[in-house]
Amino acid sequence: MHTFDIVVTCKGRLEHLKQSLPQLLKQTSSTVFLVDYDCPNQSGEWAHKKYNKVNVIKVTKSPEFNLSHARNLGAKPGSAPWILFIDADILLPENFLATIQQKIKPKHFFHGNGIPASTYGTCIIERSAFHLAEGYDVIIRGWGGEDIDLYTRLEALGYTRNKIELQGINVLPHSDEKRMEFNPHKSIHYNQVKNRLYRTSIADLHKFNPARPNISKRKQLYQHIEFCTDQLFSDKQCSDLYLKLSQETIKKAGGNEKSELVRTLHYHMDSNPADWTPGQENKPSDHAASIVDTISVIKKRWPNCISTSNEAPVFIFASGFRSGSTMLQRSLFNHCFMWGEPYGNSGLLDHLIAPLLHLSAAWPIDNFFYDSNSAYKNLTDKWVANLYPEPKHLIKATQSYLEQLLKSAAIEAGQTNWGFKEVRYNAEHALFLNFIYPKAKFLFLYRNPYDAYRSYREHSVSWYLRFNDKYIDTPQKFAAHWVETTQSFFQFKDELNAKVLRYEDIINPAFNWDEINQYLGFTIDMQAIKTKVKNKFEKNKLSEDDLNNELKQLEKTVSPLASKLNYFLNT
C-alpha cells in the first residue's frame, strides 16, 4: 500500500500544472489526485490523456474557485494514511516525499515554513487527523487563511505542528491578477481582512463553547463578516462586528424588577483600505509615536540625553533591494568596515528603537526614575514597584549595543572605522542614528525603480523587510517600499547633512567623487565601483509578458515620484 495521496488542484493554471505534475508523479509511494475545478483550460482532460496514472476529479459549473472545497474533494477518494496538499505552481524535487517519509510520525502534521510565503499552504496530514478536523472549512472563500484555520484546529485536537524545510522546491511566479482571477473580490487585502476576522471570531467563540459551530451557523457568520468588510472598504473605512454569546435575565429577589446581562464579542476595524505598505513598522503600537516625534520629545523633556559621542560611523541607506548598495558598500572597505544589512530579517534596528517610541511628555512619570543625586540612597522603605533608570541610560545602552555588535567586531577584523549599509530602513531610522551619533555620515542611494525591480525578479527568491510578516513578494509592496524610502531621503537629507546619490550617476566613469570623498574624509575605491561581483542566488525563469505585467503594476505606485526623477517605464 502506498504511503501518500497527493492532492493538487487546478483552475486556470494549466501552464503551471504542465511543469509541476510530472514532478508529482515521480514521488515515491504515492498516488496523485488532480481536482479540475471547472478549469477553463480543461486541465483534467489534458492530464488524463497525458498521464493515465493521474486520478482526475472533475468539478463543473463553479466559476468561483474555492480551494477548501477543491482540496476536500481531492482527499475524499484516496486511502493512503498520509495526504500531501499542494498547489499547481509548486515544483517538488524528485526525492521530496522519500525524504519526508523518514520524518513523519503519528499525531504530527507538517507544513511549509513560508519561505517563500506561497509554500505555507503545502502540508502533509494524517488522513485520520484530516477527517477528525472535518477537513478544510469550505465557508472560507476568496484568497488566504484556509490553511491557517486547518492548522489551528489540528493543534486544538492535540496534533503537533512541524514546519518543514522545503529545500529544492521552486515556486512558479505569477501576478496577483492571476492569483485572484477566479475570486469575486480582486483585492488581496480585502480577502486577508475578511478571512482573518472570520478565523479570529471562530477561535474566540471556541473559548466560550468548545463545540464547533455547524456549517449553517458558520455560513451565517461569514455573510455577516463579508458585510462588515464591505463597510470597512467603503467610504466609511471602519466597521464593527458584534457576536452575542449569551443573554441572562437577573431578577430581584422577592420583587418584580429584572435586568438583562448580555455577553457580546465586539470587533472594531478601522483602516485605510490598502495593502500593507512598508514604513508602518515605525509605529509598533497605537500608543507609539513616530521616530521624528520621539526624538523631539526626548530633546525637550530630557536634554541630558543629547549625545556627545565622538563616534563617526558611516551609514548607507538604499531605496530597497537591488539598488546598488552592495557596490557602494564595497567601495568603502579600504577605510571603513561596512557591515551588510546586519541581521536584517530580524528588524534589529526597529527593535532597538521600539522602547524609545513609547517615551512621551506624559510617560513615564518623573517619580518612576531613580535620581542618583537624590538624598534617598536607602530604598528599602520606599515604593519601588516602578523604578526605571533615567532615559539617558536607555540611550547609552542602545549605543553600547550597536558598538559592541558592530564596532567591536570591526576592530577584530582590523578596522577602527565602522558602519553598515541597509536596504530595509528609511531616513527616519537615519535620524535616530544621527541622534545617538551626531558625527555620523549618511549616504542615501536610489535607483530607477523599474530597473531595480527587473533585477529583483531575476532572482528565484523574494526577501523580507522583516521575517516573517514584512515580505516583498508583489510589485505593489516593492513599489511602496521604494517610494517610502526615496521620499524620506529627500525629506531629511538637509537635516542629516546627508549626501543623496543616484545609482545611474555613480556607475558613470565620468562621475566626480570629490564632494563625496571630502564629505567622508577618505577616498572611495574606484576599482570596487568598476568590479562586478556575482551573487549566489539562482536566476528566476519569468516570461517577458509576466514581467511587463508586473512592471505596469509597479508603475501605478512609483510613477508620481519616479517621473519627477526622470524615471519612466520602457517595456
Stockholm file with secondary structure:
# STOCKHOLM 1.0

chainA/1-571         MHTFDIVVTCKGRLEHLKQSLPQLLKQTSSTVFLVDYDCPNQSGEWAHKKYNKVNVIKVTKSPEFNLSHARNLGAKPGSAPWILFIDADILLPENFLATIQQKIKPKHFFHGNGIPASTYGTCIIERSAFHLAEGYDVIIRGWGGEDIDLYTRLEALGYTRNKIELQGINVLPHSDEKRMEFNPHKSIHYNQVKNRLYRTSIADLHKFNPARPNISKRKQLYQHIEFCTDQLFSDKQCSDLYLKLSQETIKKAGGNEKSELVRTLHYHMDSNPADWTPGQENKPSDHAASIVDTISVIKKRWPNCISTSNEAPVFIFASGFRSGSTMLQRSLFNHCFMWGEPYGNSGLLDHLIAPLLHLSAAWPIDNFFYDSNSAYKNLTDKWVANLYPEPKHLIKATQSYLEQLLKSAAIEAGQTNWGFKEVRYNAEHALFLNFIYPKAKFLFLYRNPYDAYRSYREHSVSWYLRFNDKYIDTPQKFAAHWVETTQSFFQFKDELNAKVLRYEDIINPAFNWDEINQYLGFTIDMQAIKTKVKNKFEKNKLSEDDLNNELKQLEKTVSPLASKLNYFLNT
#=GR chainA/1-571 SS CCSEEEEEEESSCHHHHHHHHHHHHTSTTEEEEEEEESCTTCHHHHHHHHCTTCEEEEECSCCSCCHHHHHHHHHTTCCCSEEEEEETTEECCTTHHHHHTTTCCTTEEEEECCSSGGGTTCEEEEHHHHHHTTSSCTTCCSSSCHHHHHHHHHHHTTCEEEEECCTTCEECCCCHHHHTTTSSSCCHHHHHHHHHHHHHHHHHHHHHCCSCCCHHHHHHHHHHHHHHHHHHTSTTCEEEEEEEEEEEEEECTTSSCEEEEEEEEEEEEECCCSCCCTTGGGCCSTTCCCHHHHHHHHHHHCGGGSCCCCCCCEEEEESSSSSSHHHHHHTTTTTSEEEESTTGGGTHHHHHHGGGGGCCSSSSCGGGBCCTTSSCCCCTTSCCSSCBCCHHHHHHHHHHHHIIIIIHHHHHTTCSCEEEEESSCCHHHHHHHHHHCTTCEEEEEECCHHHHHHHHHTBSCCCEEETTTEECCSHHHHHHHHHHHHHHHHHHHHHHTCEEEEHHHHTSTTCCCHHHHHHHTSCCCHHHHHCCCCCSCCBCCCCHHHHHHHHHHHHHHHHHHHHHTTCCCCC
#=GC SS_cons         CCSEEEEEEESSCHHHHHHHHHHHHTSTTEEEEEEEESCTTCHHHHHHHHCTTCEEEEECSCCSCCHHHHHHHHHTTCCCSEEEEEETTEECCTTHHHHHTTTCCTTEEEEECCSSGGGTTCEEEEHHHHHHTTSSCTTCCSSSCHHHHHHHHHHHTTCEEEEECCTTCEECCCCHHHHTTTSSSCCHHHHHHHHHHHHHHHHHHHHHCCSCCCHHHHHHHHHHHHHHHHHHTSTTCEEEEEEEEEEEEEECTTSSCEEEEEEEEEEEEECCCSCCCTTGGGCCSTTCCCHHHHHHHHHHHCGGGSCCCCCCCEEEEESSSSSSHHHHHHTTTTTSEEEESTTGGGTHHHHHHGGGGGCCSSSSCGGGBCCTTSSCCCCTTSCCSSCBCCHHHHHHHHHHHHIIIIIHHHHHTTCSCEEEEESSCCHHHHHHHHHHCTTCEEEEEECCHHHHHHHHHTBSCCCEEETTTEECCSHHHHHHHHHHHHHHHHHHHHHHTCEEEEHHHHTSTTCCCHHHHHHHTSCCCHHHHHCCCCCSCCBCCCCHHHHHHHHHHHHHHHHHHHHHTTCCCCC
//
